[in-house]
Amino acid sequence: MEYSPYRCLNPSFSSISNIKTCYFSPKTMHCYKLLNPLPLTLGKFSHSNTPSLNSIKMALKAVHVSDVPNLIDQVTDNNVSFSLLSPRFSATSKGMEVEVGNKSSLLKEGKFMVIGHRGNGMNKLQSSDPRLKSIKENSILSFNTAASFNLDFVEFDVQVTKDGCPIIFHDDHILSEENGIVYEKRVTDLNLSEFLGYGLQKAGKVSKPLMRKNKDGKIIRWDVNSDDTLCTLQEAFDKVEPKLGFNVELKFDDHIVYQEDQLINVLHSVLQVVYEYAKDRPIIFSTFQPDAALLVRKLQRTYPVYFLTNGGTEVYYDVRRNSLEEAIKLCLEGGLQGIVSEVKGVFRNPGAVSKIKDSKLSLLTYGSLNNVPESVYLQHLMGIDGVIVDFVKDITEAVNNLIKSVKAEEEVSSKEFGSKPQFSQTELSFLLKLIPELIQQ
């Protein structure tokens, strides 16, 4: 099901606090309101018994996505505090491993995970931030660059070619240019040799230059500072640092209705490679496709399976994708191990975190807000288990500084308490109740 943006004529959707965007479903003939709050940044709070509404609003002020890199550049400023500490960051926390089959995941209680998005970060070619155009996403080079930091996992997208080979590529279609004409082909309609013929080749030449279509429909060359060849899932197992965990996102096209046998064929191809080459590498499976999530859990009991969701920030024909509550229901019914949500969905509905934890499920998040250290830190306070990030170096350093601070705080005297802002559980609860309202203003 495809939803197309229109100017909304429904007066109930035109309040000042909402972006005036809705999506119209030709099949259901309904308009769906989409709240689209801007990213937030959590600044420094002055130490007091109860934070004021104004101070919280200032701390949660909205910024444009393009401003996020500038916020990260300021993380070393002494005015930005990461001193609110918790046993979740303690290096001495023993925790409990989540056992799935005969493999133990790295998802330990007390271990806050940082996961590299498509390796060392996704490519956003229209961005002015060089970090988003530094290294080709979903490549061996990107994975090994991410592994050089204190990282738990890298996340990447797996599709299966027409001749049954699992490859790593995010987009549903692959674009190239020849004699000024842009050609577009569906990735899963290509044989392996055809797919690997795009972009940089092992000989160092480019036969079919890669292009990419932005969300606005503009097609531009896929140019990055450090290019690399396209790769298969098997190559990733063979060539990437063996201690680095893989979050294997099983990629399916949102606009295709898949039959069960189609899904099973794809999953069998992926599982065959995983079982043959994974060895002792930690593996997490995740997918936005609800039926694929249930099937991969039925087909294997060795590795944990997570359901990916936008957390209600977008509307889909399949209601299982439309809220965190639906995600919880799917996980419990299918015996899945956790949820990966768009972070804005969690911030809009912070009460869902306790429901997820009460259901004995793990919770990870993704999204542009995870590139802001303060936002990552707030999630740690909320009890979220980990974040998928693009700015791997910045976020891993911020989280590592928190871990070091835990050891340091155990040795400081209580005289220094007043120099570091602290929140009680009551204050934190107050803050979380305000988040859904504040990020929509």
Disulfide bonds with the S-S distance in Angstrom:
none
